[in-house]
Each structure stands twice: as structure tokens, then as C-alpha cells.
Amino acid sequence: MLNLRVLDLSDHRGQLAGAMLADLGADVVLVEPPGGSAARAVGPFVAGRDGDPEASLWFWSYNRGKRSIVLDLDTDEGRDRLAELAAGADVVIESDKPGVMAAKGLGADDLAAVNPALVYTSITPFGQSGPKAQWAATDIVVSAASMLSNIIGDDDRPPLRIPLDQCYLHASAEAAAATMIALRERSRSGRGQHVDVSAQQAAGQALQSMSLCHLYNSPEAGRFSGGAKLGPFTVRLRSPAADGYVSATILFGESIGPFGQRLFEWMHAQGGCSDADLEIDWINFVEGVMTGRIGFGEYDRIQQVAADFTATRTKAELLTAALEHRLLMVPITTVQDVVEAPHYTERGFWRDIDVGDQQAVRFPGPFANMSRTPVEVAGPPPTLGEHTDAVLADAAGTPRTPAVASDDVSARLNAAVPAGHRDPTQPLADVKILDFMWVMAGPAATRVLADWGATVVRVESSHKVEAARTIQPFLNDEGGADNGGLYQNMNAGKLGITIDMAKMDQPACRDLVLDLVRWADVVCESFSPRAMRDWGLSYEDLCEVNPDIIMASSCLFGQSGPLSSLAGFGTMGASMSGFYEMTGWPDRDPAGVFGAYTDYVSPRFLSTAILAALDHRDRTGEGQYIDLSQAEASMSFLAPAVLDYTVNGQMPPKLGNAHPQMSPHGVYPSAGENRWIAIACENDDQWKALCWIVGESLGGFGELGPDERRERAGEIDEAISAWTSSREGSEADALLQRGGIPAHAIPTSVTMPTDGQLVHRNHFRNVTHATNGTMWVEGARFAMSRSSDGIHHGGPTYGEHTFEVLERLLGYDADQIAELAVAGVLE
């Protein structure tokens, strides 16, 4: 468990970060103002207790297991007490506007003077500096700024946001991983630093690299209710079932096509499609469309045939078939379905915690199962100031010393940096990872570790094409193993080796893989649960050759339970995790989140778990096994809705862009075709400023309170739309921001690269690439004050670094390499 003291000064925009560290064993002290954290005013609430600071289910979700103290940081006494606590702390997390803490003498530099080993993590909408650093931003505004809204919703209505303030949750989870990276650097240098997390950049991970479309000269992604528009194709991810909806993934290529083929073979056996449908070219379909061999309308026809069939079966029947026949088809579940699903109960996922007079409140459980250091979700959320006396007395009595690594540990970690490492000063330069991950959820977790210095060796086989290599955007809209933006983005900076894993029963292949295991600190894989065992590469097998190895397995539903055998993609995780069903307009079928949503959420949890396991190994010499269910990890982003159901029996409504507290709160048209701007008012001052800027059309509404504004939202939205539709989005958001009103035009992939804030933060990187010369990837989603990321190279081509890995990392000579080539082990 983490031997850390964390001071959590954040509010609802950052408290998940501290919750993740608390679950990993850190002592997290929530520092609240006299009136309580702003998170205590965020709904939903326990029924009948709206506004009660001890009854916010949002607060409960992200503060269980913490201790609460009250300090007034607007007073000298409060500031002095915080400085005393910081002297003995390892981490401070805060989410104030840039400059606010520094103005109180409690900024990163101020507290570093008190405690040079302190890691100070800031979570803000746009980062600590840059042209938009001081811009006001609610979650819908961050969703707009990140481009995420532009690809969610119905194409005949405004873009949508995902409920439950998802963008700040992305930033919070990113902050937890970033903090752990900074702490590992501290274990080698003895020094802390300032970690600067941008919610705009963090939320951009949920775009599935579609922000790169223009840079790749590839068609823009578009909105499509129940799916996505990718180039000339409309991908349906929502189909009717007899009792609701299912998500059937029907795509093509060597990796995904066989799933569609099995679906149609099963449908045919049930009388659900024609004999001719058995002749669909599941492998080369896209090439056939592009060359004219197959008509453009054929894909729509295939999807409609499948939808007509699923409409005749219940969700349960279709899930049973998916498990029996290995199909990419799952029900679109409600929060109630999730809470009552046998799978999570059988895995022991839920945690029943007494909170005040509420007995056995069911909370989402651990975000990962860790064999040596279990993730514990045990403590209730604190009452306001519950631990003030105890924490301050402890600080005054025996000041705590930050848990900096001992000199011998620091020396050992510095000595572990591989010879020839591109930058031995990077935070993770001593970390060696063997990566069997594929597509996005796994590779995104190891990508951030590679960004900050880890040596990541990626194992691929050209005989079984990695699905990410076949997913848009493509360079110049031309498919090819090295042209995919998603693949490049998820694998930048990694070393690539190609091994024919089908030959694992041959000594030459097995010896090579086990030598890589001996070299590694961490082995990561994201196959279905049986794959590694069938190759003789289970955790127990790896421990025989490397007793202190850390192994991390990431799959949709974990390594055990009724759904564990359900292989597939994050589109299925999103459908079965409750996010999909709640995203949409009240009068329509659910529009759903974009694509593989759990693939965008779970990587932060996996990275954090790996870093925590490395910390444990540094202190004890023990490795361990990490079983991460992408669906369970992502449940953290759904926690307030889960509690609303388990406590109140309430299901989250589809709200469109409306908000339970803020009004107005929406997305409005701006000048130009399909151009939009997000605007929100958090309080009456912002509302009055908006009325003054918009002018006469809102003049009669200026004195309305929030409840009255929500009642008359239709009229107000119409008046705002009339004003915004006559202005360019960038003109309107700049004018509104000058009035202190949260607003941001929604960019496209054409305008994203020229966003001044993203340019300032060096978000888009043109990196070297072995076959294309250069390729575009996204940069890190956080910055550090002393350490720099090492994002200079794109994803590896097939076998690009095979000889480098064998010679430099494993020490093989020419004869050994020749023997592997002759045996057909190397591709």
C-alpha cells in the first residue's frame, strides 16, 4: 500500500484523484473551507435532503476513505496551518484557478520552499499558463473545447455532452497517474515538482484520435445517434432488441471481420439472413468499397439486416448467443442493469459501506484487483471537519517526514536506467515494460509510461494484424499498417518486435519470450483471459523465471466471472457500463457516447495501478498480479448515478445538454455550417453578464433565478441562439469570456491544431516515423515543472526494433538471432 500523506484541496473538479490514491492506501486529508467543499453542493442528494452538505452522493462518490479537516485559507492562521501540514506531506492536489493558491502564499513554489520533496498537482480547465489559462469553464465548456461534444449526439441537433461532468473526471484520473509518475521521479532525485493537468487535453483522450483527422488529411468524424460517422461509413452501435437495445459491432478486417462472420453464420442458422449473406467479404470489405467492387450502400444494408434480426430477440438471449458464439454484441444496459448484474456480484466488486444513518450503501468497488496490495474501498466519506483536531494535533505533536526513498533505493533505481536510454533523467527511465497490449485501452496505459521515459517493448505479429492499425484516421485517407492515426497515437515512443506467438510451443520462441520476461519489470497484456495461460505465460509461469515480476491484465470484464470470456472492444464496455443509455435527448432513443468509451477511461486506472505496484516492489522486493476490468475501473466515472440508484432507487434521466443546477446550460449554433458554441451560467452574476452582452432579447429574463430559468429554458435558449448564430464562435466565446461567462466554440480537427492554448502546451507533435518520415501524434495531457516528456517518435513499424531489442536489451549475438530467424520465430 502507498506510504503517502496527501493533502486534497480540490473540489468536485479534482477529488477523484485523491480517492484513487486513498484506495491504494495513501492517507488522504481533505482540506475544506469553513462552509465545506463545493462538492458537497453537487447533486444528486439522498432523497429529501437536497442541499444538505452531508447528503451529496457526488461528494460520497469521490471522498470515501478520506479524512476531513476545516481550514480557512483566507486567514493567516489557516494558511500557516496548511504550510505546517505541507511540510510533512508527500502530495498536494488542488483545482483552483491558476494563480489563486499562489496569491495566498500557498502555490507550488511557496510550498516547495517549505518541503522540497512535495509533489504539487494542479487540475484546471486549460492548464496553468497560456492564452486560455484564466478562462472560465464548466464541464460542458471543457467538453466543447476538447472537441468531444462535436462527435456525440444526433446530427440534426446540437452536439451533446456526456452527463456526470465526465471531463473533469478524465482530468482527475489523469492527475492520479501523473502524480504517481512525479513520485517515482522523486524516488530517484529526492525532489518534488509541480504537475500541471489540463482538463481540455485529458478529455481529448475520449476522441479516439479523431482530433488528428485534418493533420492526416483524412475525413472528419461526424455525429451519428447510436454510432459514429467515420469517413464514408456510418457505424451503427445501437440496434433494437425485443426489450430494449443492443450494441452489435459490425466491422471488417483480419482482426474484427471474423466476429461479423460468426454473427451472420449464427443469424443464418436462426433463419435471420439469406444464403447470399454468408458470402460477405469480411476481411477485404473496406478495400472493396474503396475500389468500387462493393457498393457504398452495402454496409448500411448489412447493418440493417443485423438490426432487423436483433429486434426479434431479448437482450438476455442476444448476450447468451454472444458468449456462446464469440460475437461482438452486448445489451445496452441501464444503471439498474449494472447494479443487478450477477457478474459484478460474483467478482465481489461492490462494497457496502455505512454512511451516517444510511446503512450498507452500495458503492462501486476497487478499480483493480491487486494480489499483494489490494485496492480497498472501505471507509465512509467524512463529515465536514470530522478529523480536524486529530490531524492538526498530529502535525503539531510529531511532524511527519515525507516518504522519500532511502539513499540505497534511489541508487538502485538510478542504476536500473538502461544503458543508452534516450534521456536517463526522465521520471520512468528505470522502468522496463513488455507490452502485449492491443487497440486502445491497454496501449494508452503504456503510452503514457513511455512518454515519461519507460522502455516499452511492444510485441506484435504481422500474421494477426493489430486492430488499431486498421482504424481511422488514415494518412491521406489510405489504409495501411503504418498509416493509422490511432495506432501511432497509442504507441508513440515504443520499441517494436515481431514474434510469431503461434510458435510458443517451440523452444526457440518460448526461450525468447521468457528472456524478455526476465528483462522486464512489468508485463502487460489485454487478451481474453485464456490467451496468456494457453501460451504458458500465466502470472505463475512468469514468476518462475522472474520472481518479482509485475503482471497486469486488462480486459473488458476481468479475469473471472460470467462475462470474463466476452472478448471485444470498448464499444461493448461502454454499452454495458451504463454510460451509453443516459447520454441523449429526453424525447429520443439514447444517442450514446462516442465509440469505445471505457477504452478512454480505464487506461488512467491501469497506469496508476502499475505505478503503485512498482512503488510496492521498490520497498519490499515483491511483484504482484493486477487484474483490471475495464468496465469496473470505468464505474468510478458513473459512481454518483450508481449511488442515486442504490440509495434512492432513481435512474439517471436523459437530459440532453440541460443541467440539474445550472441554467442556461447548452450548445448553441454559431455562424457557419454545423458550427457551435457551448455556454453555461454557474451563478446569477454570470447570468446577468450574459443578459447584458446578449442585449434586448434577454432583457426580460434578467431577474430570473435558476429555477425560473430552467422552467423557461426553451425561450432563453431561443434568444441565445439568435445572438450566437450571427457570430463566429471564436468571436462569441472571447466576448463572453471577457464578461466572465463560461463559453467555448466547439472546434473541429481543422481548427484544433491552431487552438492557441493547445499550441502553447505543445499538444500536437510531429514526430519521426520509419516509413512515413514524420507522423502526427498527441502530446502528454499534463506537464511537469522539472521533468520533460520524451515524445519524439511515432509507433513502431513491424519489427522495426527487433535487432535493437535482441542485441542491446537481451544481449543476443548474431548467431542467436540467426537461429531465431531460421526457426521462423521472428517475422
Residue pairs with C-beta under 8 A, 6 or more apart in sequence:
1 24
1 25
1 26
1 373
1 376
1 616
2 21
2 24
2 25
2 26
2 612
2 615
3 25
3 403
3 619
4 21
4 25
4 26
4 27
4 90
4 91
4 183
4 403
5 26
5 27
5 29
5 88
5 89
5 90
5 91
5 400
5 402
5 403
6 18
6 21
6 22
6 26
6 27
6 28
6 29
6 89
6 90
6 91
6 92
6 93
7 29
7 31
7 82
7 85
7 86
7 89
7 91
7 92
7 93
8 14
8 15
8 17
8 18
8 28
8 29
8 30
8 31
8 66
8 93
9 31
9 92
9 93
9 94
9 95
9 96
9 101
10 17
10 18
10 93
10 94
10 95
10 123
10 172
11 37
11 38
11 39
11 95
12 37
12 38
12 39
12 42
12 58
12 59
12 62
12 165
12 168
13 95
13 123
13 165
13 168
13 171
13 172
13 199
14 93
14 94
14 95
14 123
14 168
14 171
14 172
14 175
15 30
15 37
15 39
15 59
15 62
15 63
15 172
16 62
16 169
16 172
16 173
16 176
16 636
17 93
17 121
17 123
17 172
17 173
17 175
17 176
17 179
18 28
18 30
18 62
18 63
18 66
18 93
19 28
19 61
19 62
19 63
19 64
19 65
19 66
19 636
20 172
20 173
20 176
20 367
20 605
20 608
20 636
21 28
21 91
21 176
21 179
22 28
22 64
22 65
22 66
22 379
23 65
23 366
23 367
23 375
23 376
23 377
24 373
24 375
24 608
24 609
24 612
25 373
25 376
26 90
26 91
27 67
28 65
28 66
28 67
29 66
29 67
29 68
29 69
29 85
29 387
29 391
30 37
30 63
30 66
30 67
30 68
30 69
30 382
31 69
31 71
31 73
31 82
31 85
32 68
32 69
32 70
32 71
32 384
32 385
33 70
33 71
33 72
33 73
34 70
34 72
35 53
36 53
36 384
37 59
37 63
39 56
39 58
39 59
39 62
39 63
40 53
40 54
40 56
40 59
40 384
41 51
41 53
41 56
42 56
42 58
42 59
42 661
43 50
43 56
43 57
43 58
43 640
43 660
43 661
44 56
44 57
44 58
44 640
44 641
44 643
44 644
44 648
44 650
44 660
45 51
45 52
45 55
45 56
45 57
46 52
46 55
46 57
46 358
46 647
46 648
47 647
47 648
47 650
49 55
53 59
53 384
54 356
54 383
54 384
57 640
57 643
57 644
57 647
58 640
59 381
60 355
60 361
60 363
60 380
60 381
60 643
61 363
61 639
61 640
61 642
61 643
62 172
62 639
63 381
63 382
64 353
64 363
64 377
64 379
64 380
64 381
65 376
65 377
65 378
65 379
65 380
65 381
66 379
66 381
66 382
67 382
67 386
67 387
67 390
67 391
68 382
68 383
68 384
68 385
68 386
68 387
68 388
69 385
69 387
69 388
69 391
69 392
70 384
70 385
70 388
71 78
71 81
71 82
72 78
73 79
73 82
73 104
73 106
74 104
79 104
79 105
79 106
81 392
81 395
82 106
83 106
83 110
83 111
83 114
84 395
84 396
84 399
85 391
85 392
85 395
86 92
86 106
86 111
86 114
86 115
86 118
87 114
87 115
87 399
88 115
88 395
88 399
88 400
88 401
88 402
89 115
89 118
89 400
89 402
90 117
90 118
90 119
90 183
90 402
90 403
91 118
91 119
91 120
91 121
91 179
91 183
92 111
92 118
92 119
92 120
92 121
93 121
93 123
93 175
93 179
94 101
94 120
94 121
94 122
94 123
95 122
95 123
95 124
96 122
96 124
97 124
97 134
98 122
98 124
98 127
98 128
98 129
98 133
98 134
99 107
99 134
101 107
101 108
101 122
102 108
102 109
102 110
107 120
108 120
108 122
108 194
108 785
109 194
111 118
111 120
112 118
112 120
112 192
112 194
115 192
115 402
116 190
116 191
116 192
117 186
117 190
117 191
117 192
117 402
117 404
118 192
118 402
119 179
119 182
119 183
119 186
119 192
119 193
119 195
120 192
120 193
120 194
120 195
121 175
121 178
121 179
121 182
121 194
121 195
121 197
122 128
122 194
122 195
122 196
122 197
123 168
123 171
123 172
123 175
123 197
123 199
124 133
124 196
124 197
124 198
124 199
125 132
125 135
125 136
125 137
125 141
125 142
125 145
125 198
125 199
125 200
126 132
126 133
126 135
126 137
126 145
126 198
126 199
126 200
126 757
127 133
127 196
127 197
127 198
127 200
127 201
127 757
127 760
127 761
127 783
128 194
128 196
128 783
129 760
130 756
130 757
130 760
130 761
131 756
131 757
131 760
132 145
132 756
132 757
133 757
135 737
135 742
135 744
136 686
136 737
136 740
136 741
136 742
136 743
137 145
137 199
137 742
137 744
138 662
138 665
138 680
138 682
138 742
139 161
139 165
139 166
139 167
139 168
140 149
140 161
140 657
140 659
140 665
140 666
140 667
140 678
140 680
140 742
141 678
141 679
141 680
141 742
141 743
141 744
142 167
142 168
142 171
142 199
142 200
142 203
142 744
143 149
143 161
143 162
143 166
143 167
143 203
143 678
144 150
144 159
144 161
144 667
144 676
144 677
144 678
144 744
144 745
144 746
145 200
145 744
145 746
145 747
145 755
145 757
146 167
146 199
146 200
146 201
146 203
146 204
146 206
146 207
147 204
147 207
147 210
147 211
147 746
147 747
147 748
147 749
147 752
148 161
148 162
148 167
148 203
148 204
148 206
148 207
148 594
149 159
149 160
149 161
149 667
149 676
149 678
149 746
150 159
150 223
150 676
150 746
150 747
150 748
151 159
151 207
151 210
151 221
151 222
151 223
151 228
151 594
152 159
152 160
152 161
152 162
152 223
152 583
152 591
152 592
152 593
152 594
153 159
153 160
153 223
153 225
153 584
153 585
153 591
154 160
154 223
154 224
154 225
154 585
154 588
154 591
155 222
155 223
155 224
155 225
155 229
157 585
158 657
158 666
158 667
158 668
158 669
158 676
159 223
159 667
159 676
159 746
160 583
160 584
160 585
160 591
160 656
160 657
160 667
161 657
161 667
161 678
162 579
162 583
162 593
162 597
163 582
163 583
163 641
163 652
163 655
164 637
164 638
164 640
164 641
164 652
166 203
166 206
166 637
167 199
167 202
167 203
168 199
169 601
169 636
169 637
170 199
170 202
170 203
170 205
170 206
170 600
170 601
170 604
171 197
171 198
171 199
171 202
171 203
173 202
173 601
173 604
173 605
173 608
173 636
173 637
174 197
174 202
174 604
174 781
174 782
175 195
175 197
175 782
176 604
176 608
177 448
177 604
177 607
177 608
177 611
178 195
178 197
178 782
178 784
179 195
180 607
180 608
180 611
180 612
180 615
181 427
181 428
181 448
181 449
181 452
181 611
182 192
182 193
182 195
182 427
182 784
182 787
183 611
183 615
184 427
184 428
184 431
184 611
184 614
184 615
185 191
185 193
185 426
185 427
185 428
185 786
185 787
186 192
186 193
186 404
186 405
187 404
187 405
187 409
187 410
187 413
187 615
187 618
188 405
188 410
188 413
188 414
188 427
188 430
189 410
190 404
190 405
190 410
191 786
193 784
193 785
193 786
193 787
194 784
194 785
195 782
195 783
195 784
195 785
196 782
196 783
196 784
196 785
197 781
197 782
198 761
198 781
198 782
200 757
200 758
201 758
201 761
201 763
201 778
201 779
201 780
201 781
201 782
202 781
202 782
204 211
204 763
204 778
204 781
205 444
205 600
205 603
205 781
206 593
206 594
206 597
206 600
206 601
207 594
208 440
208 471
208 486
208 594
208 595
208 596
208 599
208 600
209 473
209 485
209 486
209 489
209 490
209 778
210 220
210 221
210 473
210 749
211 749
211 752
211 764
211 778
212 218
212 473
212 485
212 489
212 749
212 764
212 776
212 777
212 778
213 219
213 220
213 221
213 472
213 473
213 485
213 749
214 220
214 748
214 749
214 750
214 752
214 753
215 485
215 749
215 753
215 764
215 776
216 473
216 474
216 475
216 476
216 477
216 485
216 776
217 475
217 476
217 477
218 231
218 472
218 473
218 474
218 475
218 476
218 477
218 485
219 230
219 231
219 232
219 472
219 473
219 477
220 748
220 749
220 750
221 228
221 229
221 230
221 472
221 473
221 749
222 228
222 229
223 229
224 234
224 235
225 238
225 584
225 588
225 589
225 591
225 592
226 236
226 237
226 238
226 239
226 589
226 590
226 591
226 592
227 234
227 235
227 236
227 237
227 238
227 592
228 234
228 235
228 237
228 594
228 595
229 235
230 472
231 472
231 477
232 289
232 296
233 299
234 299
234 300
235 250
235 251
236 248
236 250
236 303
236 307
237 247
237 248
237 249
237 571
237 575
237 592
237 595
238 245
238 246
238 247
238 332
238 580
238 589
238 590
238 592
239 245
239 246
239 247
239 248
239 303
239 306
239 307
239 310
239 311
240 246
240 307
240 310
240 311
241 310
241 311
241 313
241 314
241 315
241 318
241 331
242 311
242 312
242 313
242 314
242 315
243 314
243 315
244 315
244 331
244 332
245 315
245 331
245 332
245 581
245 589
245 590
246 310
246 315
246 318
246 329
246 330
246 331
246 332
246 575
247 329
247 330
247 331
247 332
247 571
247 572
247 574
247 575
247 580
248 263
248 306
248 307
248 310
248 327
248 328
248 329
249 256
249 259
249 328
249 329
249 568
249 569
249 571
249 572
250 260
250 263
250 302
250 303
250 306
250 328
251 257
251 260
252 260
252 281
252 282
252 283
252 284
252 285
252 286
253 283
253 286
253 465
253 467
253 470
254 283
254 464
254 465
254 470
255 464
255 465
255 466
255 467
255 470
256 328
256 467
256 470
256 569
257 282
257 283
257 285
258 282
259 326
259 327
259 328
259 568
260 280
260 282
260 328
261 280
261 282
262 325
262 326
262 327
263 306
263 325
263 327
263 328
263 329
264 273
264 277
264 278
264 280
264 305
264 306
265 278
266 321
266 325
266 327
267 273
267 277
267 305
267 306
267 309
268 274
268 275
268 277
268 278
270 309
272 305
272 308
272 309
272 312
273 305
273 309
277 302
277 305
280 302
281 288
281 294
285 294
285 298
285 299
286 479
287 293
287 479
288 294
289 295
289 296
289 298
289 299
290 479
310 318
310 329
313 321
315 331
315 332
316 331
318 329
318 330
318 331
319 329
319 330
319 331
321 327
321 329
322 328
322 329
322 330
322 566
323 562
323 563
323 565
323 566
326 567
328 568
328 569
328 571
328 572
329 572
330 566
330 568
330 572
330 575
330 576
331 337
331 575
331 576
332 575
332 576
332 580
332 581
332 590
332 592
333 341
333 575
333 576
333 577
333 578
333 580
333 581
334 578
334 581
334 651
335 578
335 581
335 582
335 638
335 641
335 642
335 644
335 645
335 651
335 652
336 645
336 651
337 578
338 344
338 576
338 577
338 578
338 635
338 638
338 642
339 350
339 362
339 642
339 645
339 646
342 562
343 557
343 561
343 562
343 563
344 350
344 365
344 561
344 632
346 560
346 561
346 562
347 558
347 560
347 561
347 629
347 632
348 365
349 364
349 365
349 366
349 629
349 632
350 362
350 363
350 364
350 365
351 362
351 363
351 364
351 365
351 366
351 377
351 378
352 360
352 361
352 362
352 363
353 360
353 361
353 363
353 377
353 378
353 379
353 380
354 360
354 361
354 380
355 361
355 380
355 381
356 380
356 383
358 647
361 643
361 646
361 647
362 642
362 643
362 646
363 377
363 639
363 642
363 643
363 646
364 377
364 632
364 635
364 636
364 638
364 639
364 642
365 377
365 632
366 374
366 375
366 376
366 377
366 632
367 375
367 605
367 609
367 628
367 632
367 633
367 635
367 636
368 375
368 605
368 606
368 609
368 626
368 627
368 628
368 629
368 632
368 633
369 375
369 558
369 626
369 627
369 628
370 609
370 612
370 613
370 624
370 625
370 626
370 627
371 539
371 624
371 625
371 626
372 613
372 616
372 622
372 623
372 624
373 612
373 613
373 616
373 624
375 609
394 400
405 413
405 618
409 618
409 619
413 430
413 618
414 430
416 430
417 424
417 429
417 430
418 429
418 432
418 455
418 809
419 808
420 808
421 429
421 453
421 455
422 790
422 792
423 429
423 453
423 788
423 790
425 787
426 452
426 453
426 787
426 788
426 789
426 790
427 452
427 453
427 784
427 787
428 449
428 452
428 453
428 454
429 453
429 454
431 449
431 453
431 454
431 455
431 521
431 522
431 614
432 454
432 455
432 457
432 519
432 520
432 521
432 522
433 446
433 449
433 450
433 454
433 455
433 456
433 457
433 520
433 521
433 522
433 523
433 524
434 457
434 459
434 516
434 517
434 519
434 520
434 522
434 523
434 524
435 442
435 443
435 446
435 456
435 457
435 458
435 459
435 494
435 524
436 459
436 523
436 524
436 525
436 526
436 527
436 532
437 443
437 445
437 446
437 458
437 524
437 525
437 526
437 554
438 466
438 467
438 468
438 526
438 527
439 466
439 467
439 468
439 471
439 490
439 526
439 569
439 570
439 596
439 599
440 468
440 486
440 490
440 570
440 596
440 599
440 600
440 603
441 526
441 554
441 570
441 596
441 598
441 599
441 602
441 603
441 606
441 630
442 524
442 525
442 526
442 554
442 603
442 606
443 458
443 468
443 490
443 491
444 490
444 599
444 600
444 603
445 524
445 554
445 602
445 603
445 604
445 606
445 607
445 610
446 454
446 456
446 458
446 494
446 524
446 607
447 489
447 490
447 491
447 492
447 493
447 494
447 603
448 603
448 607
448 780
449 456
449 607
449 610
449 611
450 456
450 492
450 493
450 494
450 790
451 492
451 493
451 780
451 789
451 790
451 791
452 780
452 787
452 789
452 790
453 790
455 495
455 809
456 493
456 494
456 495
457 494
457 495
457 496
457 497
457 516
457 520
457 801
457 805
457 809
458 491
458 494
458 495
458 496
458 497
458 796
459 497
459 498
459 499
459 501
459 513
459 516
460 466
460 496
460 497
460 498
460 499
460 798
461 498
461 499
461 500
461 501
461 502
461 827
462 481
462 498
462 798
462 799
462 827
463 500
463 502
463 827
465 481
466 487
467 569
468 484
468 486
468 487
468 490
468 491
469 481
469 482
469 484
469 487
470 479
470 484
471 484
471 486
471 487
472 484
472 485
472 486
473 484
473 485
473 486
474 480
474 483
474 484
474 485
475 483
475 484
475 485
475 772
475 775
476 483
481 797
481 798
482 769
482 770
482 771
482 772
482 795
482 797
483 772
485 775
485 776
487 795
488 769
488 775
488 776
488 777
488 794
488 795
489 777
489 778
489 795
490 795
491 794
491 795
491 796
492 765
492 767
492 777
492 791
492 793
492 794
492 795
493 790
493 791
493 792
493 793
494 795
494 796
495 796
495 800
495 801
495 804
495 805
496 795
496 796
496 797
496 798
496 799
496 800
496 801
496 802
497 799
497 801
497 802
497 805
497 806
497 826
498 798
498 799
498 802
498 826
498 827
499 509
499 512
499 513
499 825
499 826
499 827
500 509
500 824
500 825
500 826
500 827
501 509
501 513
501 535
503 509
503 823
503 824
503 825
504 510
504 513
504 535
504 536
504 537
506 823
506 825
508 819
508 820
508 823
508 825
509 823
509 825
510 536
512 820
512 825
513 535
513 537
514 545
515 810
516 805
516 810
517 523
517 537
517 542
517 545
517 546
517 549
518 545
518 546
519 809
519 810
520 546
520 549
521 549
521 550
521 614
521 617
522 549
522 550
522 551
522 552
522 610
522 613
522 614
523 537
523 542
523 549
523 550
523 551
523 552
524 551
524 552
524 553
524 554
524 606
524 610
525 531
525 532
525 537
525 551
525 552
525 553
525 554
526 553
526 554
526 555
527 555
528 555
528 565
528 567
529 553
529 555
529 559
529 560
529 564
529 565
530 565
532 538
532 553
539 549
539 551
539 625
542 549
542 551
543 549
543 623
546 623
547 623
548 617
548 621
548 622
548 623
549 623
550 610
550 613
550 614
550 617
550 623
550 624
550 625
550 626
551 623
551 624
551 625
551 626
552 606
552 609
552 610
552 613
552 625
552 626
552 628
553 559
553 625
553 626
553 627
553 628
554 602
554 606
554 628
554 630
555 564
555 567
555 628
555 629
555 630
556 563
556 566
556 567
556 568
556 569
556 570
556 572
556 573
556 598
556 629
556 630
556 631
557 563
557 564
557 566
557 573
557 629
557 630
557 631
557 632
558 564
558 627
558 628
558 629
558 631
558 632
559 627
560 627
563 576
566 572
569 596
569 599
570 595
570 596
570 597
570 598
570 599
570 600
570 602
570 630
571 595
571 596
571 597
573 596
573 597
573 598
573 599
573 602
573 630
573 631
573 634
574 580
574 592
574 593
574 595
574 596
574 597
574 598
575 592
576 631
577 597
577 598
577 631
577 634
577 635
577 638
578 638
578 641
578 642
579 592
579 593
579 597
579 598
579 634
579 637
579 638
580 590
580 592
580 593
580 597
581 590
581 592
582 590
582 641
582 652
582 653
582 654
583 590
583 591
583 592
583 593
583 654
584 590
584 591
584 592
584 654
584 656
585 591
585 654
585 656
586 653
586 654
586 655
586 656
588 654
590 654
597 634
598 630
598 631
598 633
598 634
599 630
601 630
601 633
601 634
601 636
601 637
602 628
602 630
602 633
602 634
605 628
605 633
605 636
606 626
606 628
606 633
609 626
609 628
610 626
613 623
613 624
613 626
616 622
616 624
617 623
617 624
635 642
641 652
644 650
644 651
644 652
645 651
656 666
657 665
657 666
657 667
658 665
658 666
658 710
658 713
659 665
659 680
661 706
662 680
662 681
662 682
662 706
663 681
663 706
663 709
663 710
663 713
663 716
664 679
664 680
664 681
664 687
664 690
664 709
664 713
664 716
664 717
664 720
665 679
665 680
665 681
666 678
666 679
666 680
666 713
666 717
666 720
667 676
667 677
667 678
667 679
667 746
668 676
668 677
668 678
668 679
668 717
668 720
668 721
668 724
668 725
669 675
669 676
669 677
669 721
669 724
669 725
670 676
670 677
670 724
670 725
670 727
670 728
670 729
670 732
670 745
671 725
671 726
671 727
671 728
671 729
672 728
672 729
675 728
675 729
675 745
675 746
676 729
676 745
676 746
677 724
677 729
677 732
677 733
677 743
677 744
677 745
677 746
678 743
678 744
678 746
679 690
679 720
679 724
679 736
679 741
679 742
679 743
680 741
680 742
680 743
681 687
681 690
681 709
681 741
681 742
682 742
684 705
684 706
685 740
686 739
686 740
686 741
686 742
687 702
687 704
687 709
688 702
689 739
689 740
689 741
690 698
690 720
690 736
690 739
690 741
691 698
691 699
691 701
691 702
692 739
693 735
693 736
693 739
693 741
694 719
694 720
694 723
695 723
697 719
697 722
697 723
698 716
698 719
698 720
701 709
701 712
701 715
701 716
701 719
704 712
709 716
723 732
724 732
727 735
728 745
729 745
729 746
730 745
732 743
732 745
733 743
733 744
733 745
736 742
736 743
737 743
747 755
752 758
752 764
753 759
753 764
758 764
761 779
761 783
762 779
763 778
763 779
764 776
764 777
764 778
764 779
765 776
765 777
765 778
765 779
765 791
765 792
766 774
766 775
766 776
767 774
767 775
767 776
767 777
767 791
767 792
767 793
767 794
768 774
768 792
768 793
768 794
769 775
769 793
769 794
769 795
770 794
770 796
770 797
770 800
771 797
772 794
774 794
775 794
775 795
777 791
777 794
779 789
779 791
780 789
780 791
798 827
799 826
799 827
802 826
803 817
806 812
806 816
806 817
806 820
807 813
807 817
817 826
820 826
